[in-house]
């Protein structure tokens, strides 16, 4: 489950594995009622359209990154390891903090 929050906009992405090389993403989008109530129907429709367009672009970029990682993992040059030493250092740091917080009961 991935959760993205951008101001009044929240989206969730559920990743369902379908096999070793396939997955299905299910997207849900939510908008704060109080934010929506402050806009005209036209403004709200424009905001939703722009937000969905931006989300789609990010999803397409993320897909390209994930596909590139998968190709790299299948490469003969890939050496098994938990995290890539440079580019995945922030992810590793986040996971360490998350594990600490979960152990301490947040």
OpenMM code with the backbone's topology and positions (N, CA, C; nanometers):
from openmm import Vec3, app, unit

residues = "UNK UNK UNK UNK UNK UNK UNK UNK UNK UNK UNK UNK UNK UNK UNK UNK UNK UNK UNK UNK UNK UNK UNK UNK UNK UNK UNK UNK UNK UNK UNK UNK UNK UNK UNK UNK UNK UNK UNK UNK UNK UNK UNK UNK UNK UNK UNK UNK UNK UNK UNK UNK UNK UNK UNK UNK UNK UNK UNK UNK UNK UNK UNK UNK UNK UNK UNK UNK UNK UNK UNK UNK UNK UNK UNK UNK UNK UNK UNK UNK UNK UNK UNK UNK UNK UNK UNK UNK UNK UNK UNK UNK UNK UNK UNK UNK UNK UNK UNK UNK UNK UNK UNK UNK UNK UNK".split()
positions = [
    Vec3(0.0850, -0.1178, 0.0000),
    Vec3(0.0000, 0.0000, 0.0000),
    Vec3(0.0891, 0.1234, 0.0000),
    Vec3(0.0657, 0.2108, -0.0953),
    Vec3(0.1373, 0.3378, -0.1020),
    Vec3(0.0354, 0.4479, -0.0782),
    Vec3(0.0735, 0.5474, 0.0000),
    Vec3(-0.0150, 0.6596, 0.0299),
    Vec3(0.0581, 0.7876, -0.0045),
    Vec3(-0.0075, 0.8722, -0.0828),
    Vec3(0.0490, 1.0018, -0.1215),
    Vec3(-0.0468, 1.1104, -0.0759),
    Vec3(0.0085, 1.2135, -0.0126),
    Vec3(-0.0748, 1.3248, 0.0333),
    Vec3(-0.0171, 1.4535, -0.0214),
    Vec3(-0.0989, 1.5281, -0.0921),
    Vec3(-0.0606, 1.6574, -0.1470),
    Vec3(-0.1682, 1.7572, -0.1071),
    Vec3(-0.1497, 1.8223, 0.0071),
    Vec3(-0.2499, 1.9174, 0.0542),
    Vec3(-0.3830, 1.8480, 0.0758),
    Vec3(-0.4886, 1.8958, 0.0093),
    Vec3(-0.6213, 1.8367, 0.0294),
    Vec3(-0.6413, 1.7066, -0.0482),
    Vec3(-0.5436, 1.6690, -0.1290),
    Vec3(-0.5533, 1.5525, -0.2175),
    Vec3(-0.4799, 1.4341, -0.1567),
    Vec3(-0.5452, 1.3193, -0.1520),
    Vec3(-0.4832, 1.1976, -0.1008),
    Vec3(-0.5099, 1.0871, -0.2014),
    Vec3(-0.4088, 1.0094, -0.2326),
    Vec3(-0.4340, 0.8921, -0.3166),
    Vec3(-0.3653, 0.7720, -0.2556),
    Vec3(-0.4282, 0.6580, -0.2776),
    Vec3(-0.3713, 0.5315, -0.2322),
    Vec3(-0.3472, 0.4447, -0.3549),
    Vec3(-0.2393, 0.3696, -0.3500),
    Vec3(-0.2031, 0.2776, -0.4578),
    Vec3(-0.1806, 0.1413, -0.3942),
    Vec3(-0.2585, 0.0457, -0.4357),
    Vec3(-0.2433, -0.0909, -0.3865),
    Vec3(-0.1759, -0.1721, -0.4965),
    Vec3(-0.0676, -0.2397, -0.4612),
    Vec3(0.0061, -0.3215, -0.5574),
    Vec3(-0.0282, -0.4677, -0.5306),
    Vec3(-0.0868, -0.5315, -0.6300),
    Vec3(-0.1213, -0.6735, -0.6186),
    Vec3(-0.0310, -0.7548, -0.7109),
    Vec3(0.0534, -0.8413, -0.6558),
    Vec3(0.1383, -0.9251, -0.7416),
    Vec3(0.0528, -1.0258, -0.8175),
    Vec3(0.0779, -1.0366, -0.9467),
    Vec3(0.0064, -1.1333, -1.0309),
    Vec3(0.0976, -1.2473, -1.0743),
    Vec3(0.2248, -1.2330, -1.0515),
    Vec3(0.3223, -1.3336, -1.0904),
    Vec3(0.4605, -1.2750, -1.0742),
    Vec3(0.5636, -1.3498, -1.1107),
    Vec3(0.7002, -1.3029, -1.0905),
    Vec3(0.7340, -1.1771, -1.1704),
    Vec3(0.6630, -1.1531, -1.2800),
    Vec3(0.6964, -1.0394, -1.3658),
    Vec3(0.5769, -0.9479, -1.3919),
    Vec3(0.4708, -0.9628, -1.3129),
    Vec3(0.3514, -0.8811, -1.3354),
    Vec3(0.2887, -0.8402, -1.2032),
    Vec3(0.2288, -0.7219, -1.2048),
    Vec3(0.1528, -0.6763, -1.0886),
    Vec3(0.0390, -0.5884, -1.1381),
    Vec3(-0.0559, -0.5659, -1.0506),
    Vec3(-0.1703, -0.4812, -1.0807),
    Vec3(-0.1725, -0.3693, -0.9779),
    Vec3(-0.1868, -0.2452, -1.0258),
    Vec3(-0.1976, -0.1300, -0.9361),
    Vec3(-0.3428, -0.0848, -0.9323),
    Vec3(-0.3944, -0.0648, -0.8130),
    Vec3(-0.5294, -0.0122, -0.7956),
    Vec3(-0.5162, 0.1238, -0.7282),
    Vec3(-0.5702, 0.2258, -0.7940),
    Vec3(-0.5594, 0.3633, -0.7455),
    Vec3(-0.6941, 0.4103, -0.6920),
    Vec3(-0.6905, 0.4784, -0.5792),
    Vec3(-0.8074, 0.5474, -0.5248),
    Vec3(-0.7656, 0.6890, -0.4912),
    Vec3(-0.8552, 0.7830, -0.5171),
    Vec3(-0.8258, 0.9240, -0.4950),
    Vec3(-0.9305, 0.9833, -0.4013),
    Vec3(-0.8841, 1.0699, -0.3118),
    Vec3(-0.9719, 1.1319, -0.2139),
    Vec3(-0.9414, 1.2809, -0.2064),
    Vec3(-1.0453, 1.3591, -0.1837),
    Vec3(-1.0301, 1.5036, -0.1730),
    Vec3(-1.1038, 1.5500, -0.0490),
    Vec3(-1.0403, 1.6354, 0.0268),
    Vec3(-1.0997, 1.6884, 0.1487),
    Vec3(-1.2342, 1.7555, 0.1177),
    Vec3(-1.3388, 1.7165, 0.1906),
    Vec3(-1.4718, 1.7757, 0.1694),
    Vec3(-1.4697, 1.9262, 0.1892),
    Vec3(-1.4000, 1.9711, 0.2931),
    Vec3(-1.3986, 2.1153, 0.3212),
    Vec3(-1.3321, 2.1929, 0.2076),
    Vec3(-1.2293, 2.1352, 0.1461),
    Vec3(-1.1629, 2.2000, 0.0329),
    Vec3(-1.2582, 2.2064, -0.0857),
    Vec3(-1.3239, 2.0954, -0.1146),
    Vec3(-1.4156, 2.0892, -0.2288),
    Vec3(-1.5332, 2.1838, -0.2105),
    Vec3(-1.5808, 2.1992, -0.0863),
    Vec3(-1.6964, 2.2860, -0.0600),
    Vec3(-1.6669, 2.4331, -0.0856),
    Vec3(-1.5382, 2.4701, -0.0830),
    Vec3(-1.5001, 2.6107, -0.0996),
    Vec3(-1.4848, 2.6502, -0.2465),
    Vec3(-1.5065, 2.5576, -0.3386),
    Vec3(-1.4830, 2.5842, -0.4809),
    Vec3(-1.6138, 2.5759, -0.5594),
    Vec3(-1.6151, 2.6449, -0.6721),
    Vec3(-1.7273, 2.6288, -0.7647),
    Vec3(-1.7113, 2.4941, -0.8336),
    Vec3(-1.8163, 2.4492, -0.8992),
    Vec3(-1.8084, 2.3206, -0.9693),
    Vec3(-1.7007, 2.3233, -1.0774),
    Vec3(-1.6884, 2.4358, -1.1470),
    Vec3(-1.5877, 2.4483, -1.2525),
    Vec3(-1.4471, 2.4445, -1.1939),
    Vec3(-1.4259, 2.5187, -1.0845),
    Vec3(-1.2939, 2.5191, -1.0195),
    Vec3(-1.2588, 2.3795, -0.9694),
    Vec3(-1.3580, 2.3131, -0.9110),
    Vec3(-1.3351, 2.1787, -0.8583),
    Vec3(-1.3018, 2.0814, -0.9719),
    Vec3(-1.3763, 2.0884, -1.0813),
    Vec3(-1.3497, 2.0002, -1.1951),
    Vec3(-1.2101, 2.0254, -1.2508),
    Vec3(-1.1690, 2.1523, -1.2597),
    Vec3(-1.0349, 2.1853, -1.3086),
    Vec3(-0.9277, 2.1315, -1.2146),
    Vec3(-0.9500, 2.1494, -1.0829),
    Vec3(-0.8531, 2.1010, -0.9842),
    Vec3(-0.8378, 1.9495, -0.9937),
    Vec3(-0.9497, 1.8782, -1.0019),
    Vec3(-0.9460, 1.7322, -1.0092),
    Vec3(-0.8757, 1.6881, -1.1371),
    Vec3(-0.9073, 1.7527, -1.2491),
    Vec3(-0.8435, 1.7168, -1.3761),
    Vec3(-0.6922, 1.7380, -1.3702),
    Vec3(-0.6496, 1.8517, -1.3153),
    Vec3(-0.5057, 1.8805, -1.3038),
    Vec3(-0.4381, 1.7814, -1.2089),
    Vec3(-0.5050, 1.7493, -1.0990),
    Vec3(-0.4475, 1.6566, -1.0011),
    Vec3(-0.4341, 1.5165, -1.0580),
    Vec3(-0.5357, 1.4711, -1.1308),
    Vec3(-0.5290, 1.3385, -1.1927),
    Vec3(-0.4208, 1.3345, -1.3000),
    Vec3(-0.4077, 1.4419, -1.3746),
    Vec3(-0.3036, 1.4486, -1.4781),
    Vec3(-0.1648, 1.4426, -1.4151),
    Vec3(-0.1435, 1.5200, -1.3076),
    Vec3(-0.0137, 1.5187, -1.2393),
    Vec3(0.0143, 1.3811, -1.1797),
    Vec3(-0.0872, 1.3191, -1.1217),
    Vec3(-0.0706, 1.1860, -1.0635),
    Vec3(-0.0347, 1.0841, -1.1718),
    Vec3(-0.1004, 1.0937, -1.2870),
    Vec3(-0.0718, 1.0025, -1.3966),
    Vec3(0.0728, 1.0177, -1.4433),
    Vec3(0.1199, 1.1407, -1.4518),
    Vec3(0.2586, 1.1624, -1.4949),
    Vec3(0.3567, 1.1001, -1.3955),
    Vec3(0.3318, 1.1212, -1.2664),
    Vec3(0.4193, 1.0627, -1.1644),
    Vec3(0.4164, 0.9102, -1.1727),
    Vec3(0.2964, 0.8526, -1.1919),
    Vec3(0.2859, 0.7070, -1.2006),
    Vec3(0.3629, 0.6534, -1.3210),
    Vec3(0.3552, 0.7246, -1.4336),
    Vec3(0.4295, 0.6816, -1.5521),
    Vec3(0.5801, 0.6880, -1.5272),
    Vec3(0.6252, 0.7948, -1.4618),
    Vec3(0.7676, 0.8070, -1.4304),
    Vec3(0.8105, 0.6970, -1.3346),
    Vec3(0.7291, 0.6697, -1.2326),
    Vec3(0.7607, 0.5634, -1.1373),
    Vec3(0.7669, 0.4273, -1.2064),
    Vec3(0.6764, 0.4052, -1.3014),
    Vec3(0.6752, 0.2786, -1.3750),
    Vec3(0.8059, 0.2600, -1.4510),
    Vec3(0.8520, 0.3660, -1.5166),
    Vec3(0.9786, 0.3567, -1.5902),
    Vec3(1.0952, 0.3246, -1.4967),
    Vec3(1.0961, 0.3888, -1.3796),
    Vec3(1.2026, 0.3626, -1.2824),
    Vec3(1.1966, 0.2170, -1.2356),
    Vec3(1.0768, 0.1701, -1.2008),
    Vec3(1.0619, 0.0322, -1.1521),
    Vec3(1.1009, -0.0691, -1.2585),
    Vec3(1.0606, -0.0435, -1.3838),
    Vec3(1.0974, -0.1353, -1.4912),
    Vec3(1.2489, -0.1372, -1.5113),
    Vec3(1.3124, -0.0207, -1.5003),
    Vec3(1.4584, -0.0146, -1.5123),
    Vec3(1.5271, -0.0914, -1.4009),
    Vec3(1.4752, -0.0794, -1.2793),
    Vec3(1.5322, -0.1535, -1.1663),
    Vec3(1.5173, -0.3033, -1.1894),
    Vec3(1.4004, -0.3456, -1.2345),
    Vec3(1.3788, -0.4884, -1.2592),
    Vec3(1.4739, -0.5416, -1.3663),
    Vec3(1.4956, -0.4625, -1.4717),
    Vec3(1.5910, -0.5046, -1.5747),
    Vec3(1.7317, -0.5145, -1.5160),
    Vec3(1.7670, -0.4185, -1.4312),
    Vec3(1.8991, -0.4204, -1.3685),
    Vec3(1.9180, -0.5400, -1.2770),
    Vec3(1.8135, -0.5744, -1.2037),
    Vec3(1.8216, -0.6891, -1.1124),
    Vec3(1.8436, -0.8185, -1.1903),
    Vec3(1.7871, -0.8269, -1.3103),
    Vec3(1.8013, -0.9471, -1.3906),
    Vec3(1.9330, -0.9496, -1.4682),
    Vec3(2.0086, -0.8405, -1.4606),
    Vec3(2.1357, -0.8310, -1.5316),
    Vec3(2.2417, -0.9183, -1.4641),
    Vec3(2.3345, -0.9664, -1.5438),
    Vec3(2.4457, -1.0460, -1.4904),
    Vec3(2.5362, -0.9608, -1.4015),
    Vec3(2.5299, -0.8288, -1.4176),
    Vec3(2.6151, -0.7398, -1.3388),
    Vec3(2.5608, -0.7169, -1.1983),
    Vec3(2.4357, -0.7540, -1.1741),
    Vec3(2.3752, -0.7310, -1.0429),
    Vec3(2.4294, -0.8290, -0.9414),
    Vec3(2.4709, -0.7768, -0.8269),
    Vec3(2.5161, -0.8596, -0.7167),
    Vec3(2.4130, -0.8464, -0.6052),
    Vec3(2.3673, -0.9565, -0.5542),
    Vec3(2.2621, -0.9563, -0.4541),
    Vec3(2.3027, -0.8712, -0.3338),
    Vec3(2.2079, -0.7946, -0.2870),
    Vec3(2.2292, -0.7117, -0.1693),
    Vec3(2.0991, -0.6477, -0.1278),
    Vec3(2.0952, -0.5957, -0.0059),
    Vec3(1.9723, -0.5364, 0.0425),
    Vec3(1.9422, -0.4041, -0.0264),
    Vec3(2.0412, -0.3173, -0.0346),
    Vec3(2.0231, -0.1838, -0.0910),
    Vec3(2.1436, -0.1477, -0.1770),
    Vec3(2.1192, -0.0739, -0.2834),
    Vec3(2.2303, -0.0216, -0.3629),
    Vec3(2.3014, 0.0825, -0.2778),
    Vec3(2.4340, 0.0814, -0.2714),
    Vec3(2.5081, 0.1671, -0.1794),
    Vec3(2.4824, 0.3169, -0.1943),
    Vec3(2.4628, 0.3663, -0.3127),
    Vec3(2.4441, 0.5106, -0.3304),
    Vec3(2.2987, 0.5529, -0.3395),
    Vec3(2.2305, 0.5124, -0.4468),
    Vec3(2.0969, 0.5656, -0.4702),
    Vec3(1.9911, 0.5206, -0.3702),
    Vec3(2.0126, 0.4084, -0.3036),
    Vec3(1.9110, 0.3602, -0.2102),
    Vec3(1.9436, 0.3910, -0.0645),
    Vec3(2.0451, 0.4715, -0.0405),
    Vec3(2.0812, 0.5063, 0.0963),
    Vec3(1.9661, 0.5764, 0.1705),
    Vec3(1.8934, 0.6707, 0.1070),
    Vec3(1.7803, 0.7317, 0.1778),
    Vec3(1.6708, 0.6313, 0.2118),
    Vec3(1.6460, 0.5355, 0.1242),
    Vec3(1.5452, 0.4325, 0.1512),
    Vec3(1.5892, 0.3479, 0.2699),
    Vec3(1.7163, 0.3121, 0.2727),
    Vec3(1.7691, 0.2333, 0.3840),
    Vec3(1.7556, 0.3100, 0.5156),
    Vec3(1.7899, 0.4385, 0.5136),
    Vec3(1.7783, 0.5212, 0.6346),
    Vec3(1.6330, 0.5278, 0.6818),
    Vec3(1.5397, 0.5435, 0.5871),
    Vec3(1.3977, 0.5463, 0.6229),
    Vec3(1.3556, 0.4144, 0.6868),
    Vec3(1.3955, 0.3029, 0.6282),
    Vec3(1.3581, 0.1727, 0.6820),
    Vec3(1.4165, 0.1499, 0.8213),
    Vec3(1.5386, 0.1969, 0.8437),
    Vec3(1.5976, 0.1855, 0.9778),
    Vec3(1.5173, 0.2650, 1.0799),
    Vec3(1.4805, 0.3885, 1.0436),
    Vec3(1.3993, 0.4712, 1.1350),
    Vec3(1.2624, 0.4111, 1.1591),
    Vec3(1.2000, 0.3606, 1.0530),
    Vec3(1.0689, 0.2978, 1.0664),
    Vec3(1.0766, 0.1772, 1.1592),
    Vec3(1.1782, 0.0925, 1.1409),
    Vec3(1.1939, -0.0259, 1.2259),
    Vec3(1.2143, 0.0163, 1.3714),
    Vec3(1.2969, 0.1188, 1.3940),
    Vec3(1.3178, 0.1686, 1.5315),
    Vec3(1.1864, 0.2158, 1.5913),
    Vec3(1.1119, 0.2965, 1.5169),
    Vec3(0.9842, 0.3495, 1.5678),
    Vec3(0.8843, 0.2391, 1.5959),
    Vec3(0.8802, 0.1381, 1.5110),
    Vec3(0.7886, 0.0280, 1.5334),
    Vec3(0.8281, -0.0527, 1.6564),
    Vec3(0.9594, -0.0711, 1.6756),
    Vec3(1.0054, -0.1423, 1.7960),
    Vec3(0.9712, -0.0641, 1.9224),
    Vec3(0.9803, 0.0687, 1.9150),
    Vec3(0.9540, 0.1527, 2.0313),
    Vec3(0.8054, 0.1834, 2.0485),
    Vec3(0.7225, 0.1351, 1.9583),
    Vec3(0.5790, 0.1564, 1.9701),
    Vec3(0.5355, 0.2939, 1.9258),
    Vec3(0.6149, 0.3543, 1.8324),
    Vec3(0.5861, 0.4888, 1.7808),
    Vec3(0.5722, 0.5810, 1.8971),
] * unit.nanometer
topology = app.Topology()
chain = topology.addChain("A")
for resn in residues:
    res = topology.addResidue(resn, chain)
    for name in ("N", "CA", "C"):
        topology.addAtom(name, app.Element.getBySymbol(name[0]), res)
